[in-house]
């Protein structure tokens, strides 16, 4: 598991309903998932990530302030922060609100249809969500819209998987795992295309020293890590590692380590399989009292109180 996989896994993403969209001729749909779409299946997420998989046809995906993105069979459109966006046949068409053109079929499939007679655009739509208020800064570093080209040998597998998700009433965890694959690959493609002069969190994933240090922190967060040893394993000096973290991630290596440790603790508390004391030791604390203080600083409540709220 690489750094990106570890970060996405830590978010404990859940997957939402997959919607079958059929748009024809001249059409424009205003798309944005709302808390009401989530409520029937799981607690309303603090963070929503929308996605659309184009099965057939051509059109445009539009987020305000960005150039329209052409979409075609095999395109996966991902909106990392669930910002309002349009799916349209061309620019200038007044958008229809998806709430006014959607329904649930007798088979339980969620359908959205609109447009005039003409060529058809068929899409599967869904969302990922997390109820964690402390979502990872990686999500905020992403652009408003990502696309992934899944055309080719993977397309048949993707479509059959999404068809199963939309018609088979799978668990939210199953939906999440598939959509998480889309998201991770789209992020990797985007990061690989970043210019060498770029800065910020995403650039940190490609910086050899920073990415090595992140991997160590993610896998050994329960150890007594020190910045000198971390820098040595990353192949740079303590000063260089600190500068690169501050420049790209906006915080020191030890601050990131402390926050990651608390994130792992929160995930263990949410699972409810261990006592607060056992969680404290699992994430590297020798004192439950010290763990309680650290957790409250990060989450605003002691572990026991936070666990009840999460439940």
URBELLIN-V482606 format. One record per pair of residues at least 4 apart in sequence whose ideal C-beta (glycine too) atoms are under 6 Angstrom apart, sorted by the first residue. I is the first residue (numbers start at 0). GAP is how many residues later the second one is. D is the distance in whole Angstrom. If there is no record, write none. Layout:
BEGIN
[[I & GAP & D] [I & GAP & D]]
END
This chain:
BEGIN
[[0 & 4 & 4] [0 & 5 & 6] [2 & 208 & 6] [2 & 211 & 5] [2 & 212 & 5] [3 & 180 & 6] [5 & 212 & 4] [6 & 129 & 5] [6 & 131 & 5] [7 & 172 & 6] [7 & 176 & 6] [9 & 253 & 5] [10 & 119 & 5] [11 & 118 & 6] [12 & 115 & 5] [12 & 117 & 5] [12 & 163 & 5] [12 & 167 & 6] [13 & 28 & 5] [13 & 115 & 6] [13 & 158 & 4] [13 & 162 & 5] [14 & 113 & 6] [14 & 157 & 5] [14 & 160 & 3] [14 & 161 & 4] [14 & 164 & 5] [15 & 22 & 6] [15 & 110 & 6] [15 & 111 & 4] [16 & 93 & 6] [17 & 106 & 5] [17 & 108 & 4] [17 & 144 & 6] [17 & 147 & 5] [17 & 148 & 4] [18 & 91 & 4] [18 & 93 & 6] [18 & 106 & 4] [19 & 89 & 6] [19 & 91 & 5] [19 & 146 & 6] [20 & 91 & 4] [20 & 102 & 4] [20 & 104 & 6] [21 & 91 & 5] [21 & 100 & 6] [22 & 4 & 4] [22 & 91 & 6] [22 & 92 & 5] [22 & 98 & 5] [23 & 91 & 4] [23 & 94 & 5] [23 & 96 & 5] [24 & 90 & 5] [24 & 91 & 3] [24 & 92 & 5] [24 & 93 & 3] [25 & 63 & 5] [25 & 67 & 6] [25 & 90 & 5] [26 & 62 & 5] [26 & 87 & 5] [26 & 88 & 3] [27 & 58 & 6] [27 & 60 & 4] [27 & 65 & 4] [27 & 67 & 4] [28 & 58 & 5] [28 & 67 & 6] [28 & 69 & 6] [29 & 56 & 6] [29 & 65 & 4] [29 & 67 & 6] [30 & 54 & 6] [30 & 56 & 6] [30 & 67 & 6] [31 & 52 & 5] [32 & 4 & 5] [32 & 15 & 5] [32 & 17 & 5] [32 & 49 & 6] [32 & 94 & 5] [34 & 9 & 4] [37 & 6 & 5] [38 & 5 & 6] [40 & 131 & 6] [41 & 130 & 5] [42 & 88 & 5] [44 & 84 & 3] [44 & 85 & 6] [44 & 86 & 5] [45 & 85 & 6] [45 & 87 & 5] [46 & 83 & 5] [46 & 88 & 5] [47 & 34 & 4] [47 & 79 & 5] [47 & 81 & 5] [48 & 31 & 5] [48 & 79 & 4] [49 & 29 & 4] [49 & 32 & 5] [49 & 77 & 5] [50 & 27 & 5] [50 & 75 & 6] [50 & 128 & 6] [51 & 25 & 4] [51 & 71 & 5] [51 & 73 & 5] [52 & 23 & 5] [52 & 71 & 5] [52 & 109 & 6] [53 & 17 & 5] [53 & 19 & 6] [53 & 21 & 4] [53 & 69 & 5] [54 & 67 & 4] [54 & 104 & 6] [55 & 17 & 6] [55 & 66 & 4] [56 & 63 & 5] [56 & 64 & 3] [56 & 65 & 6] [57 & 14 & 5] [58 & 12 & 5] [58 & 30 & 5] [58 & 62 & 5] [59 & 8 & 4] [59 & 28 & 5] [60 & 8 & 5] [60 & 10 & 5] [60 & 16 & 5] [61 & 6 & 5] [61 & 24 & 4] [62 & 20 & 6] [62 & 22 & 5] [62 & 81 & 5] [62 & 82 & 5] [68 & 78 & 6] [70 & 4 & 4] [73 & 75 & 6] [73 & 76 & 5] [73 & 77 & 3] [73 & 81 & 5] [74 & 72 & 6] [75 & 72 & 4] [75 & 74 & 6] [75 & 106 & 5] [76 & 70 & 6] [77 & 68 & 4] [77 & 105 & 6] [77 & 108 & 5] [78 & 4 & 6] [78 & 6 & 6] [78 & 66 & 6] [79 & 59 & 6] [79 & 62 & 4] [82 & 61 & 5] [85 & 9 & 6] [87 & 5 & 6] [95 & 5 & 5] [95 & 18 & 5] [97 & 4 & 6] [97 & 14 & 6] [100 & 11 & 6] [100 & 13 & 5] [101 & 10 & 4] [102 & 8 & 6] [103 & 6 & 5] [104 & 4 & 5] [104 & 6 & 6] [108 & 57 & 6] [108 & 58 & 6] [123 & 38 & 4] [127 & 48 & 6] [127 & 51 & 5] [129 & 5 & 6] [134 & 4 & 5] [136 & 64 & 5] [137 & 63 & 6] [140 & 59 & 5] [140 & 60 & 4] [140 & 61 & 5] [145 & 40 & 4] [145 & 44 & 6] [147 & 37 & 6] [147 & 38 & 4] [149 & 4 & 5] [149 & 5 & 6] [149 & 8 & 5] [150 & 4 & 5] [153 & 4 & 6] [160 & 17 & 6] [163 & 4 & 5] [164 & 5 & 5] [164 & 10 & 5] [169 & 4 & 4] [169 & 5 & 6] [175 & 4 & 6] [190 & 11 & 5] [190 & 14 & 5] [190 & 15 & 6] [193 & 4 & 4] [197 & 5 & 5] [198 & 4 & 6] [200 & 48 & 6] [202 & 45 & 5] [203 & 6 & 4] [203 & 44 & 4] [203 & 45 & 5] [204 & 6 & 6] [206 & 4 & 6] [206 & 37 & 6] [208 & 25 & 4] [208 & 27 & 5] [208 & 32 & 6] [208 & 35 & 6] [209 & 34 & 5] [209 & 38 & 6] [211 & 22 & 4] [212 & 17 & 5] [212 & 21 & 5] [212 & 40 & 6] [215 & 4 & 6] [215 & 17 & 6] [216 & 4 & 6] [216 & 40 & 5] [216 & 43 & 6] [220 & 39 & 5] [220 & 40 & 5] [220 & 43 & 6] [221 & 61 & 5] [221 & 62 & 4] [224 & 5 & 6] [224 & 32 & 6] [226 & 11 & 5] [226 & 26 & 5] [226 & 27 & 6] [227 & 10 & 5] [229 & 23 & 6] [230 & 5 & 6] [230 & 6 & 6] [230 & 7 & 4] [230 & 10 & 4] [233 & 7 & 6] [235 & 4 & 4] [235 & 5 & 5] [240 & 12 & 6] [241 & 10 & 6] [243 & 4 & 6] [244 & 4 & 5] [244 & 7 & 6] [244 & 8 & 5] [250 & 4 & 4] [250 & 5 & 5] [260 & 22 & 5] [261 & 36 & 4] [263 & 19 & 5] [264 & 14 & 5] [264 & 18 & 5] [267 & 6 & 6] [267 & 11 & 5] [268 & 10 & 6] [268 & 34 & 6] [268 & 38 & 5] [269 & 40 & 5] [273 & 4 & 4] [273 & 5 & 5] [275 & 27 & 4] [275 & 28 & 6] [276 & 11 & 5] [279 & 5 & 4] [279 & 8 & 5] [279 & 11 & 4] [284 & 5 & 5] [284 & 6 & 4] [290 & 4 & 6] [291 & 10 & 5] [294 & 4 & 6] [294 & 8 & 5] [295 & 6 & 5] [298 & 7 & 5] [300 & 4 & 4] [300 & 5 & 5]]
END
